[in-house]
């Protein structure tokens, strides 16, 4: 099942979204080449798996060292190809990946080793059970352009640690970063066929889904995620889907206005708002509303917009014109419906084709697409609320459920509200950085997707779980085997009473009545 239907390309030209300069040229893989890559990955995976967790982690440790040594080069490449400011590339991409290896070095062996399963039922005490965590085989990762290094790298590292081979299909907008990831992994000692990159658009992704992979991990839009899920369902192929968000920020009356407004501005505009965890809806208690609006506008107007390779720039370009047009449409429709644009709300053609001014809006409501659909751009819509119950209702009034945040000086109050929000992650007095906590799982509910990446739960997604049971009395026929009779029925009823009847007397009588089952004849 094809994800998209597009004219076949021979080459992808990667460009800097800030100035259009060429970053690199990459040949597009046709379906036959994609299948060949997967077959090579399948052939190489058993030897990689046989190395064992400790040896694989040692190789990933080399990757960590090489990435750290070459962090400036990789950071600059990310900035040029994705457009984001250099410091954001360093913090949200390089640092996150370095820490992901730290997590795996500390926890992967323990998380992946066999786990004893105790048997509580006395009739099964003569058995020993274990959970085995086994590599899937070949895992396909289809990753987006907005975090072209940290998203695929963190998923790839967990998959490799678990013994899988990986075939990565990056966004057609950021192939150079994906190839840099491959270079570093191969330099560290990951065999070339164990980690491979497929370059292409929709048809390449479709070919990857049709190839003999064992699982797919996708990050991207809801529409594409649904098509991937439908294609995977034809083969009962397991999937992990991270499909974006419309994350709410709830600011209570006792919040620190200066801190919360700074968080809202950064949370809305980091990576030019092109972050699945962006603050896309901000709800502020009415008594604080005007003061909060003024603080956000003041701080937004101070932001420096420009080419992300300039170290003084704080907000870079959008990735391409199509995304800018979505943002522009959401803002214009909101304005027509009565929203007030307090700052921004326009393109910045003097900087380049893909620049849109960081925008703060007031007087927004849930009838607007701006508060319902994922905008994925530098826009901060702010809406007042009166009561906690209203804030919770507004925050949950969305098809998405990736993340949320609550702002208050009372941590217990914040956590009580957080428990009522429908989201995979809720932060109290912070935004977005949950993605950078390697121990924390990342993923959402509702239309935000299925499954988790990162942390122990993300590592569990990279393995099949097998239950292994060994009987310690192999020469003994089991009580429940054939040789059924009315007498056995009564004995088993007594045995059930021994285990579960209320009262000690009934349990003792049950134990005495069931002993005959031990010496009965069986087939």
N, C-alpha and C positions, 0 to 999 in steps of 0.2 A: 504494500500500500504506500503510494507516494505521499510525502508530506506536502510538497509543493510541486507545481509544474512550471518550469522555467526553461528558457532557451539555454542549451548547453554552452558553457563557457570553457575556453581553453586555458585562460589565465585570470587570476585575480590580482588586481593592482591595489595594494594597500596605501592609503594616503593619510596624512595628518589632517584631522578635521578642522584644525585652526587655520591652516594656510594652504591646504591642498597639495603640499609637497609629497612626493612619492617616498614611502617608507620601504617598500619592497614589492617584488613581483613573484607570484607563486603559481606553479602549474596546478590545474584543477584535476582531481582524481575522477576518472570515469567509474561506472558501476563495477566493471571487471577488476579494475585496480583496487577498489574498496574491498571487494570479496577476497582478493589476493592478500591484502594486508591482514584481514581477519584470519585467514587460513594460516598465515605465517605466525600470527600471534597465538593461535591455538596450538601450533606445533611447538612453539617456544615456551609456553606456559608451564608444562609439567616440570621442566628442569629448574625454572625459577621457583616454583613451589617447593621443590625438593631441597632448596638451599636452607629452608627453615626460617623462622621468624627472626632469630638473632642475626643471621647473616644478612637478611634483607634489610633489617634496620641499620646494620653497619653501613650498607651501601647508601641508604637514605641519609645517614649522617655525613657521608662524603658530599652528597648533594647539598646539604645544609651549609657545609663549609664553603663549597664553591659559590653558592648563591650569596653568602655573606661577603665573600671576597670580591664578587663582581656586582654587588648591589647597585653601585652607581650606574654602571652600564645598563643593567636591566631596568632600573627605575627610569632612566632617560628614554629607553625604548618604549616603555609603557606610556609615558607622557606623550611621546610623539605620535604613537599609533592610536591611543584612546582619547587624547586631548586633555586629560586631567592634569592638575598641577603636580609638579614633581614631588612635593612633600606628601600629597595624598597617595601617589603611586608608592612611595616608600612605606608609609604607615599602613595603608589599607590593602596593600598587595604583598610587598616584600616581607614586612614584619609579620604579617599573618601567616605566611607560608613557613618562615623560619620557626615560628612558634608551633606550627602544626607538626613539624618534625620533632621538636622538643617533646610534645605530647606523645607521639608514637614511640619515641625512644624510651619514655618512662612507663607507658601503659600498654603498648601493643602486645608484648609477650604474655603478660598476665591475662589480658582480655581475650586472647585467642587460644590459650592453652585449654586442654580438656577440663571439663568441670564435672565433679562428682554429683550425681543425682541421688540423694538418700531416698530410701523406700520406707514409708511410714506404715504401710499395711503389713501386719505380721506374717500373713500368708506368702508375702513376697520378699521376706527378709533374706532368703537364701540367694538373692540376686545382687549384682553390683552394676549400677548404671552410670553412664557418663554421657555428657554432651560433647560432641566433636564439632568444631567450627572449621569448615572446609571451604577453600576458595571456589568461587563460581566457575572460573575458567577465563573467559574473555569478557571484560566489561567495557561497554561503549559509553563514553562521556560526551555529551553534546552541550557545549558551554556558550555563554553569551559574550557580548563585547564590552559590557560596562565594567566588569572586573575580570579582564582577560587572563590574568595570571593567578590571582588568589583563588578564584572559584575552581577552575580546572585542576590547579596544583593541589589544593587541599583534598579534593576528591580522589585524584590520581594517587597521591601518597598513601592514603588509607587503603585503596584498592591494591597497590603494590605490596604494602606491608602484609596484607592478608594472603598474598600469594597469587594474585590474579595478574593476567596481562591486560593492558589497557589500549584501546584505540580511541583517540580523542578527535572529535570533530569540532574545531573552534568556530566562532562567528567568522563569516567572510570579511568582516570589517577589521578583525584583529589577528590575522594569521601569523604575523611576524612574532608576536609575543608567544604564541603557542609553539612555534619552531624554536624559540629561545628556551622554553621549558624543556623541550625534547633534547636540545643540545646539552643542557646542564645535567639532566638525568643520565644521558648516555655517557657524559664525561665522568659521572660519579660511579658508573659501573652497571647501570641497568642495561641489559642487552637491547639492541636496537629493535628487535622484533617483539620484545616484551612491552615497550611503549612506542607507539606509532601515532602519527598525526595525519588525518584526512583533511585535505583542503578542498573547499567547495561550498556551494550554496545548498538550497533545499534538496536537490536531487542527490547530492552526496550523503546527506543525512538519511534520505529514504533508502539509499543503497546500503548504508550501514545497518539500518533496522532490518533489512532483508537478508543480511549476511548471518552466518552462524555464530552470533554473539550469545551470551548467557544472561546478560542483564543490561539495562540502559539507565543512565542517570542524566536527566535533562534539566537545564535551568533556562527559563525563557518565558514567553507569553502564554497566557491561558489557552488561546486558540491553537497554537502549535502544540502545546502540551496535551491537549485533548486528542489531536490527531495522532501524536506519538502513542498515547495510551490505547487508542483504537487499533493502531497497527500492531502494537505489542500484544494486545489481547488475542489477536488471531493465532499467536503462537504460545499464549500463556507465558509471555516473557515478563519477568519481574521488572518493575520500574521504580525509580525515585524521581519525583517531579517537584521542582521548586518553581512556582508559576507567578511570582511577583506579589505585590501587596498594595494596600491603600492605607498605610499605617497611621493610626490616630495617636495624637499627643493630648493628654488630658491634664490641664493646668488648674489646680485647685487654688482657692482664694488665699491660702496660707503659704503658697510657693514663693520662693525668692525670685522676684521679677527679673532682676539682672541676670541671674544664672539661667532661669528657664527661657528667657527670650534669646539668650546666646545659643542655647541648645536648639531652640526652634530654628534659628537662622542657619546654624551649621547643619542641623539634621535635614533641612529642606534643600539646601543648596550644595552640599558636598557632592563632588563629581557632577556638578551642574544639575543636581536633582535626579540623576540617572542611576538611582540606587533602589533596589527592591525594598530596602528597609528605610527609605526616606520618610520624613514627616510629610505626609500628603494631606492630612487633615489635622487641624489644631483647634481644640475646644478649650476655651478659657472661661473660668467662672466670672459672672457678669461684673462683680465688684472690682475685679482686676482687669477687666477687658480693655478699657481705654488706655490704661497705663501700659499694658502689655503690647498693644498695637503700636503705641508710640515708640517703645523701646525696640521692637522688631524693625520698624521702618528706619529708625535712626541707624541701626547697625547694618541693615541691608544696603543703605545708600553709601556706606563706607567700603563696601566690598570692591576689590579690584578685579575686573574682568579682562581676560586676554588669553594669549597663547600660554598653555600650561607649562611650556618649557622655560618661561620666565619665572624665576624663583619668587618674584614679588606678587605674582598673580594668585588670586584666591578662587576664582571661578573660571573654568575653561569653557570651550565651545561644547555644543551638543554634537552627537556623533555624526548626524547626517540631517538632510533637509526634511525627510519624512517624519522624523521624530520631532523636529522643531515645529512642523506644521500641526502635529497633534497638540502640542503645548499651546500654540497660538490659537487653535480652534477652541480649546477648553476655556482659555482666558476670555476670548472674545464673546463666547456664548454666555459666560457668567456675567460679563459686563452688560450684555443686552438684557439679562434677566434681573439686573439691579445690583450686582456686586460692585463695590468700589475698589478701584485699583489705587492703592496708596503709594506705590512706587513700582517702577519697572513697567511690565505689560507691553513691551515692544521689542522688536529686533534691534540688533546693534550692527547694521551693515558696515559701519566704518571700521569694525574689527574683523569682519569676514562674513562668509555666507551662513555660518552655523551658530552664530552667537545670539542669545536671547537674554535680555536683562533680568536679573533676579527680581522676582515679583512678589509683592505682598498684597493680598486682597482681604477686604472686610465685607460684611453684609452678605455672606454666602449662605447657602442652604442646601439641603439634600435633594432638591429637585434638579440641581445642576450636575452635569456630567463631571464637572470639576471635583465634586465630592463623591462621585460614584465609580468612575473609571480611573484606571491607573494613568496618571498624567506623565510621569517619568521625565520631569523637567524642573527647572529652577523656579518653582511656584510654591508659595506658602499661603493657603487659604485659612483664615482664622474666623471662628464662629463662637458666639457666647453661649453659655448655659447657666441655668439657675441652681439646680440641685445635683447631687451626686447621681441620683437615679437617672436623671436626664442625660448626664454625661455618659453613663454606662450604656444607655439606650442608643445614643448617637454613635458612640465608638463601635458598637456591635452592629450597627445598621450598614453592613457592607457585605458583598459576596466574598471579600478577601479576609484572611485572618493570618497574616504572616507575623507581624510584631506590633507592639504598642508600647506606650510609655505613660507613666503617671508621675505628676510633679507635685510635691507637698513637703512640708517640713516634718510631717508626722509619718514616719516610716510604716508603722503599723496600719495607719489609715490607708496609705498608698498600697500596701500589700493586700489589704482587704478588697480594695477596688480592683487591683490587678487580677485577683482570683476570679473576678466576674467578667473579665474581658475575653472575648473569643479570639485567641491568637496563639501561635506556637511559642512566642517569646514575649514576655512583658517585662520591661525594665522600670524600676522606680528611681527617678531622678537621674536618668541617663538615656541616651538614644543610640541606636545602631551598633554600638561596640560589642553587643552580644555575639556578633559574627566573628569578632576577633578573639573571643575566649575559646581556646581550642578544646577545653573540656566540655563546653556547652553545646548541645545539639542545635542544629539550624534547620528550620522547616516550619510549615504552617498547617492551617486547617482550612476547611471550606475550599474555595477556588484557589487558595494559595498553594495547594499541592498535596502530595503524598510522600510519606517517608521522611527520613532525616539524614543530613550530612553532619560531619564534625563530631568530635567527642566519641564516647563509647558507643552511643547509639548509631552514629555514623559508621563506625568500624563494624558494627554488627550487620549493617546493610551490605557489607562486602563479602559476607560468608553465608554459605548454606549451613544450617544446623542439623546435625545427624545425632540421633539418640542411639547409643551402643549399650547393649545389655548382655551380661554374661551370667549364666547360672552356675552357682558354686556347688550344686549337687547334681551333676550331669547323669548319674546312674539312677536317679529317682524319678519315677513317673509322677506327674503332677496331680494334685488332688482333683482338679477340675476336668481332667481328661475323661474320655468315654468309659462307660460302665455305669451309665445313669440308672437310677432306681428311685422308688418312693422313699426308701431309707436315706439315700444320699440327699434328697431334697430336704428332709427333716434335719439331717446333720448340717447342711449348709445354712439352713435357717437358724439352727443353734449357734453356728459359727458367727453369723451376722449379729445375733444377740450378744455374743461375747464381745464384739467390737463396739457396738453402737447402742445397746439397750440402756435405758436410764436405770440407775440403781445397781449397786455392787452385787446384790443377790442374783438378779437376772443375768448379769454377765458371767458369774461363776457357774450357774446352771447351764448357760449356753456353752461355756468352755467344756464342761463335763459331757454334754450331749453331743459335741462335735468330734470328740476324740476318735470315734470309730472310723471316721473318714480317712484317718492316717493309715489304717491297716486294710482297707477294702481292696478288693481286686479291681484292677483296671486293665483295659485293653492294651 
